[in-house]
């Protein structure tokens, strides 16, 4: 085996270890808000496949096909008989899948761990594919460093070990864009164009917001036209148009082939996905609420404040190293070397791709959760990685005799600091908060929307008390986040219990429980729950869960709540 081959193998082994090491440990130690409902969706997908009812493999305003296929595979490995038990389809918004699985001796948490683990390995394959493409464009050392720097971004790292869409969407988008760059600027081989189209198709199958990548695709094609501007422009334009046409055709073919619902009911699939997506973007809610697409109500919330609010969340969840790296990358277009044109392309491409997803969710109505712009995180962190590499190279050139040693020492320091920012937040990682903004007083309570972290700690605390199996807990976000770790019965606290119109349900469930679990991280900051929180002010919590200096969970013993508390709860407004 020659030296170059050995180096390549070592790089791939190192990337595998670096990718898996922070993602697999503790992969079942907590549950986030959306994952239990996605288990229900994936179970329905698996049941539909088993019954050959392919028209039922649709979710709503996003395909989520890749996510549901992963959960279906997890179900096939863990609970294969599920598809033939005749139970039908469970409402993903209701707490029905979990008791059904438990009745058949299966644990929903184990199913989630299966799904998370499968997804991590899918992401690993995409991660290695991205490196394979990058090292065809950039020096291997640059590709390795930039990828690892991005992979250790705390927020991306957190999402890459959860059962969700965004982590896969991000890598599908990046693989597609890099394969297109390789095809147009390095190796004009059809397999790279096909790979780009297939990856783009899977990105669309994952989430409809992948459409934002068209801005970056446009940059790549336009760059190629500009590069060849001295030649026959009509011929070059036709070639670019042909390239895009083939790319789009492969995307559409992938979308059709890998979604069973498209085989039997394409109109229903497209209407459900894009109808709901447009309804969310232009009307602020799904079709079940707006009932139809009313063009007269179409509007984009195109205020600078809306875009800034999305970007601000990204700033708060990225590290100072990312900030500085992005700032350093602005020198890349002016660095003179053999690959100056490619560095300029990368700078423009990554900046446009990152901005496109921020703008998409900044101007559209509806939800704007921080993980929706995960592709922006990766784009900016890759850009930051290139900026840091350029700086360390510039510094190392000042020490000619020890140039290599100096540069690699600096790169290790930067990469270690980036990784440490994430690892110290284990096991969640997404609880990271930029220390500069935190010190400046931004988000004094919570950076955005707590994602259920800490509820498993409350469940585990109560699970260690005597007679836990025979007790009942009345918990906010009770499904999965709390119930998967609690041996007793769990009653879910519905958000509408705090509105003052459902006090009978609230008090009935409270009296049926031994413990009241308040997710103060969420309920304590939402106006909707303030009357409920105030009603409990005179009650002393039995136990409190703190994380990173924030009060997350308050646990009350129901038997210790006095009549004044019940009276206050019965008069919520």
C-alpha positions in Angstrom: 0.0 0.0 0.0 1.5 3.3 -1.0 1.8 6.3 1.3 -0.9 8.4 -0.3 -3.4 5.5 0.0 -2.5 5.1 3.6 -3.0 8.8 4.3 -6.4 8.7 2.6 -7.5 5.7 4.7 -6.3 7.4 7.9 -8.2 10.6 7.0 -11.5 8.7 6.5 -11.0 6.7 9.7 -10.2 9.9 11.6 -13.3 11.6 10.2 -15.5 8.6 11.2 -14.2 8.7 14.8 -14.5 12.4 15.1 -18.1 12.3 13.7 -19.4 9.4 15.8 -17.5 10.1 19.1 -19.7 13.1 20.3 -22.9 11.8 18.7 -23.4 8.2 19.8 -22.7 8.4 23.6 -25.8 9.1 25.6 -28.0 9.0 22.5 -31.0 7.8 24.5 -30.4 10.0 27.6 -33.0 12.6 26.7 -36.0 13.2 24.4 -36.9 16.4 22.6 -40.3 17.9 22.0 -41.0 16.8 18.4 -39.5 13.3 18.4 -42.5 11.4 20.0 -44.9 12.7 17.4 -42.4 11.8 14.6 -42.3 8.2 16.0 -46.0 8.1 15.4 -45.6 9.5 11.9 -42.9 7.0 11.1 -45.0 4.2 12.5 -47.9 5.2 10.3 -45.5 5.3 7.3 -44.3 1.8 8.2 -47.9 0.6 8.5 -48.9 2.1 5.2 -46.0 0.3 3.5 -47.0 -3.0 5.1 -50.6 -2.6 4.0 -49.5 -1.3 0.5 -51.6 1.8 1.2 -48.9 4.1 -0.3 -51.3 7.1 -0.5 -51.0 7.3 3.3 -47.3 7.9 3.3 -47.7 11.7 3.4 -47.3 14.0 6.4 -48.4 17.5 5.8 -46.5 20.7 4.9 -43.2 18.9 4.4 -42.5 15.5 2.9 -40.3 14.3 5.8 -40.0 11.1 3.7 -36.4 10.4 4.7 -37.2 10.9 8.4 -40.2 8.6 8.2 -38.3 6.0 6.2 -35.6 5.9 8.9 -38.2 5.5 11.7 -39.9 2.8 9.5 -36.6 0.9 9.3 -36.2 1.3 13.0 -39.7 -0.1 13.5 -38.8 -3.0 11.1 -35.8 -3.9 13.2 -37.4 -3.5 16.6 -41.1 -4.2 16.2 -41.6 -5.8 12.7 -45.0 -7.3 13.5 -46.4 -3.8 13.9 -47.3 -3.6 10.3 -49.6 -6.5 10.5 -51.5 -6.1 13.8 -54.4 -4.3 12.2 -54.4 -1.3 14.6 -54.6 1.3 11.7 -53.1 4.7 11.9 -52.5 6.7 15.1 -53.0 10.4 15.3 -49.5 11.8 15.7 -50.8 14.6 17.9 -52.4 12.2 20.4 -50.8 10.0 23.0 -51.8 6.6 21.4 -48.7 5.0 19.9 -46.8 4.7 23.2 -49.5 2.6 25.2 -50.0 0.4 22.1 -46.3 -0.4 22.0 -46.2 -1.0 25.7 -49.1 -3.4 25.5 -47.0 -5.4 23.1 -43.9 -5.4 25.3 -42.1 -2.7 23.4 -40.5 0.5 24.7 -40.9 3.7 22.6 -37.6 5.0 23.9 -35.8 2.0 22.4 -37.5 2.7 19.1 -36.3 6.3 19.3 -32.7 5.1 20.0 -32.9 2.8 17.0 -34.1 5.7 14.8 -31.5 8.1 16.1 -28.7 5.6 15.7 -29.7 4.8 12.1 -29.9 8.5 11.3 -26.4 9.2 12.7 -25.0 6.6 10.3 -26.9 8.0 7.4 -25.4 11.4 8.3 -22.0 9.8 8.6 -22.2 8.5 5.0 -23.3 12.0 3.8 -20.5 13.6 5.8 -17.8 11.3 4.2 -19.4 12.0 0.8 -19.1 15.7 1.4 -15.4 15.3 2.3 -14.8 13.2 -0.9 -16.2 16.1 -2.9 -14.5 18.8 -1.1 -11.0 17.2 -1.4 -11.5 17.2 -5.2 -11.8 21.0 -5.0 -9.6 22.1 -2.1 -6.4 20.7 -0.6 -7.2 17.7 1.7 -6.0 19.5 4.8 -8.3 22.4 4.1 -11.3 20.1 3.5 -10.6 18.1 6.7 -10.3 21.2 8.9 -13.3 23.1 7.5 -15.5 20.0 7.8 -14.5 19.2 11.3 -14.8 22.8 12.4 -18.4 22.8 11.0 -19.2 19.3 12.5 -18.3 20.6 16.0 -20.6 23.6 15.8 -22.7 23.1 19.0 -26.0 23.6 17.4 -25.3 21.4 14.4 -23.8 18.7 16.6 -27.0 18.7 18.7 -29.3 18.3 15.8 -27.2 15.6 14.2 -28.1 13.2 17.0 -31.8 13.8 17.1 -34.6 12.3 14.9 -35.4 15.3 12.8 -35.2 16.5 9.2 -32.8 19.5 9.3 -29.6 17.6 9.9 -30.2 15.4 6.9 -31.5 18.3 4.8 -28.3 20.2 5.5 -25.9 17.5 4.3 -28.1 16.6 1.3 -28.0 20.3 0.2 -24.2 20.6 0.8 -23.5 17.3 -1.1 -25.6 18.5 -4.0 -23.9 21.8 -4.2 -20.4 20.5 -3.9 -21.1 17.7 -6.5 -22.3 20.4 -8.9 -19.1 22.4 -8.3 -17.0 19.3 -9.0 -18.9 18.6 -12.2 -18.6 22.1 -13.6 -15.2 23.2 -12.4 -13.1 20.0 -11.8 -14.3 16.8 -13.4 -16.9 17.0 -16.1 -18.2 13.5 -15.4 -21.9 12.7 -15.5 -21.8 10.8 -12.2 -21.2 14.1 -10.3 -24.1 15.8 -12.0 -26.3 12.8 -11.2 -25.1 12.8 -7.6 -25.9 16.5 -7.3 -29.5 15.9 -8.6 -30.1 12.8 -6.4 -28.9 14.6 -3.3 -31.1 17.6 -4.2 -34.0 15.2 -4.6 -33.5 13.7 -1.2 -33.2 17.2 0.2 -36.7 18.0 -1.2 -38.0 14.7 0.1 -36.7 15.7 3.5 -38.2 19.2 3.7 -39.8 21.5 1.2 -37.6 24.4 2.5 -34.7 22.9 0.5 -36.0 25.1 -2.3 -33.8 27.8 -0.9 -30.7 26.0 -2.3 -31.7 27.2 -5.7 -30.1 30.5 -4.9 -26.7 28.7 -4.5 -27.3 26.6 -7.6 -27.9 29.8 -9.5 -24.6 31.2 -8.2 -22.7 28.1 -9.4 -24.2 28.2 -12.9 -23.7 32.0 -13.2 -20.1 31.7 -12.0 -19.5 29.2 -14.8 -21.0 31.5 -17.4 -18.8 34.4 -16.1 -15.7 32.2 -16.2 -16.4 31.4 -19.9 -17.6 34.9 -20.9 -14.9 35.2 -23.6 -16.3 32.3 -25.5 -19.6 31.8 -27.4 -22.1 33.1 -24.9 -25.1 31.5 -26.6 -23.5 28.1 -26.6 -22.4 28.5 -22.9 -25.9 29.7 -21.9 -27.4 26.7 -23.6 -24.9 24.4 -21.9 -25.8 26.0 -18.5 -29.5 25.6 -19.2 -29.0 22.0 -20.3 -27.0 21.3 -17.1 -29.8 22.8 -14.9 -32.4 20.8 -16.9 -30.6 17.5 -16.3 -30.1 18.4 -12.7 -33.8 19.2 -12.2 -34.9 16.1 -14.1 -32.7 13.9 -11.8 -34.2 15.7 -8.8 -37.7 15.1 -9.9 -37.0 11.4 -10.7 -35.5 10.9 -7.2 -38.5 12.6 -5.7 -40.8 10.2 -7.5 -38.9 7.0 -7.1 -38.1 7.2 -3.4 -41.6 8.3 -2.2 -44.1 5.5 -2.5 -47.0 8.0 -2.3 -45.9 9.6 -5.6 -46.5 6.2 -7.3 -50.2 6.1 -6.6 -51.4 9.6 -5.7 -48.9 12.3 -6.9 -51.5 15.0 -6.9 -52.5 14.4 -3.3 -48.8 14.3 -2.2 -47.9 17.5 -3.9 -51.0 19.3 -2.7 -50.5 18.2 0.9 -46.9 19.2 0.9 -46.7 22.3 -1.2 -50.2 23.4 -0.4 -49.5 23.4 3.3 -46.0 24.9 2.8 -47.4 27.8 0.8 -50.3 28.2 3.3 -47.8 28.4 6.1 -45.5 30.8 4.2 -48.1 33.2 2.9 -51.1 32.7 5.3 -49.3 31.7 8.6 -51.0 28.4 9.2 -51.7 25.0 7.6 -54.6 24.2 5.3 -56.6 22.5 8.0 -56.8 26.0 9.6 -56.9 28.2 6.5 -59.0 25.6 4.6 -57.6 26.7 1.2 -55.0 28.8 -0.5 -56.6 32.2 -0.7 -54.4 34.4 -2.9 -56.0 37.6 -1.5 -54.3 36.7 1.9 -50.9 36.0 0.4 -48.3 38.2 2.0 -44.7 37.9 3.1 -43.6 39.3 6.4 -40.6 41.0 4.7 -39.6 43.3 7.5 -36.0 43.7 8.4 -36.9 43.1 12.0 -38.2 39.6 11.1 -35.0 38.7 9.2 -32.9 40.1 12.1 -34.7 38.0 14.7 -33.9 34.8 12.8 -30.3 35.9 12.3 -30.0 36.9 15.9 -30.9 33.4 17.1 -28.1 32.1 14.8 -25.6 34.6 16.3 -26.6 33.5 19.8 -26.1 29.8 19.1 -22.8 30.0 17.2 -19.4 30.4 18.8 -17.1 33.4 18.9 -14.7 31.3 16.8 -17.4 31.0 14.1 -17.9 34.8 14.2 -14.2 35.5 13.9 -13.7 32.8 11.2 -16.5 34.2 9.1 -14.9 37.7 9.4 -11.6 36.3 8.4 -13.1 34.6 5.4 -13.9 38.0 3.9 -10.2 38.1 2.9 -10.5 34.9 0.9 -11.6 36.7 -2.4 -8.4 38.8 -2.2 -5.9 36.0 -1.5 -3.7 35.3 -4.5 -2.9 31.7 -5.2 -3.5 29.0 -7.8 -7.0 28.4 -6.6 -8.1 32.0 -6.2 -11.1 31.6 -8.4 -12.3 28.6 -6.5 -11.9 30.3 -3.2 -13.9 33.2 -4.5 -16.6 30.8 -5.7 -16.7 29.1 -2.3 -16.9 32.4 -0.4 -19.8 33.6 -2.6 -21.5 30.2 -2.7 -21.5 29.6 1.1 -22.5 33.1 1.9 -25.4 33.1 -0.5 -26.5 29.6 0.7 -26.4 30.7 4.3 -28.3 33.9 3.6 -30.9 32.1 1.5 -32.2 30.0 4.3 -32.2 32.9 6.8 -34.2 35.0 4.3 -36.6 32.2 3.6 -37.7 31.9 7.2 -37.2 35.6 7.9 -39.8 36.7 5.3 -42.2 33.8 5.5 -45.0 33.6 8.0 -45.5 30.7 10.4 -42.8 29.0 12.4 -39.2 30.1 12.7 -37.6 27.5 15.1 -33.8 27.9 15.2 -33.1 24.4 13.7 -35.0 25.4 10.5 -32.0 27.3 9.3 -29.5 24.6 10.2 -28.1 24.8 6.6 -27.1 28.4 7.4 -25.1 27.1 10.4 -23.2 24.7 8.3 -22.6 27.1 5.4 -21.2 29.8 7.8 -19.1 27.3 9.8 -17.5 25.9 6.6 -16.8 29.5 5.6 -15.3 30.1 9.0 -13.2 27.0 8.7 -11.7 28.4 5.5 -11.1 31.7 7.1 -9.3 30.1 10.1 -7.2 27.9 7.8 -6.1 31.0 5.8 -5.1 32.9 8.9 -3.1 30.0 10.4 -1.3 29.6 7.0 -0.5 33.3 7.0 0.9 33.1 10.5 2.9 29.9 9.8 4.5 31.6 6.8 6.2 33.9 9.3 8.1 30.9 10.7 9.6 29.2 7.6 11.7 26.5 9.3 8.7 25.3 11.4 5.9 26.3 9.0 4.0 23.0 9.1 4.4 22.5 12.9 3.1 26.1 13.6 0.1 25.9 11.3 -1.1 22.4 12.5 -0.6 23.4 16.1 -2.8 26.5 15.6 -5.4 24.4 13.7 -5.5 21.9 16.5 -6.0 24.7 19.1 -8.8 26.3 17.1 -10.5 23.0 16.5 -10.2 21.9 20.1 -11.7 25.2 21.3 -14.6 24.8 18.9 -15.2 21.2 20.0 -15.0 22.1 23.7 -17.7 24.7 23.2 -20.1 21.9 22.2 -18.9 19.1 24.5 -19.3 21.1 27.7 -23.0 21.2 26.9 -23.3 17.3 26.8 -25.7 15.6 26.4 -27.9 18.2 24.7 -25.4 20.5 22.9 -28.2 22.8 21.7 -28.2 24.5 25.1 -25.0 26.3 24.1 -25.2 30.1 24.3 -22.6 32.4 22.9 -20.7 33.8 25.9 -20.3 37.3 24.4 -24.0 37.9 23.9 -24.8 36.2 27.2 -22.4 38.6 29.0 -24.0 41.5 27.2 -27.4 40.6 28.6 -29.0 39.2 25.5 -31.7 36.6 26.3 -31.4 36.9 30.0 -33.9 34.0 30.5 -33.7 31.6 27.6 -32.3 32.0 24.1 -35.4 30.9 22.3 -37.7 27.9 22.8 -36.6 25.3 25.4 -36.7 21.9 23.7 -37.7 19.6 26.7 -34.1 19.4 28.1 -34.3 18.8 31.8 -37.6 17.0 31.9 -35.9 13.6 31.8 -33.9 14.7 34.9 -37.2 15.4 36.7 -38.6 12.1 35.7 -35.5 10.3 36.8 -35.5 12.1 40.2 -39.1 11.0 40.8 -38.4 7.5 39.5 -36.0 7.0 42.4 -38.6 7.8 45.0 -40.5 5.0 46.8 -43.6 3.7 45.1 -42.8 5.6 41.9 -44.4 2.8 39.7 -47.7 3.3 41.5 -47.7 7.1 41.3 -49.1 9.6 38.7 -47.4 12.7 37.5 -49.2 15.6 35.8 -46.5 17.0 33.5 -46.1 19.7 30.9 -44.6 18.1 27.7 -45.4 14.8 29.4 -45.2 12.6 26.3 -41.8 11.2 25.7 -39.7 14.0 27.3 -40.9 12.9 30.7 -42.9 9.7 30.3 -40.1 7.6 28.7 -38.1 8.0 31.9 -40.9 7.7 34.5 -42.1 4.3 35.6 -45.5 5.5 36.8 -48.5 7.0 35.0 -48.3 10.3 33.3 -51.0 12.8 32.5 -50.1 15.4 29.9 -50.6 19.1 30.8 -52.2 20.6 27.7 -51.4 24.3 27.0 -55.0 25.2 26.9 -55.4 24.3 30.6 -53.9 27.7 31.4 -56.5 29.7 29.5 -59.1 29.8 32.2 -61.7 28.1 30.2 -60.6 24.5 31.1 -60.2 24.8 34.9 -62.4 21.7 35.5 -60.0 19.6 33.4 -57.0 21.1 35.1 -58.2 20.5 38.6 -59.5 17.0 37.8 -56.1 15.9 36.4 -54.3 17.6 39.3 -56.4 15.7 41.9 -55.7 12.5 40.1 -51.9 13.0 40.4 -49.3 12.8 43.1 -46.9 15.2 41.4 -47.3 18.3 39.3 -44.3 18.9 37.0 -44.1 22.5 35.7 -41.7 23.1 32.8 -40.8 26.5 34.0 -38.3 27.0 31.1 -41.2 27.3 28.8 -44.3 28.1 30.9 -42.4 30.7 33.0 -41.7 32.8 29.9 -44.9 32.5 27.9 -47.6 35.0 28.5 -50.3 32.3 28.0 -49.2 30.5 31.2 -48.5 33.5 33.5 -51.7 33.2 35.4 -51.0 29.6 36.0 -47.5 30.3 37.2 -48.7 33.2 39.5 -51.4 30.9 41.0 -48.6 28.6 42.2 -46.4 31.3 43.6 -47.4 30.6 47.2 -46.7 26.9 46.8 -43.2 25.6 47.6 -41.7 23.3 45.0 -40.8 19.8 46.2 -37.8 19.8 43.9 -36.3 22.1 41.3 -34.1 21.2 38.3 -31.5 23.8 37.2 -29.4 23.7 34.0 -26.6 26.1 33.2 -27.8 28.6 35.8 -31.4 28.5 34.6 -34.4 27.2 36.4 -35.9 24.6 34.2 -38.4 22.4 36.1 -40.4 22.8 39.2 -41.9 19.7 40.8 -44.7 20.0 43.4 -46.3 17.4 45.7 -50.0 17.7 45.0 -50.7 16.6 48.6 -48.9 19.7 49.8 -50.8 22.2 47.7 -53.1 24.1 50.1 -56.7 25.2 49.4 -55.5 28.7 48.5 -53.7 27.2 45.5 -56.7 25.3 44.3 -58.8 28.4 44.7 -56.3 30.4 42.6 -56.2 27.7 39.9 -60.0 27.6 39.8 -60.0 31.3 38.9 -57.5 31.4 36.1 -58.3 34.0 33.4 
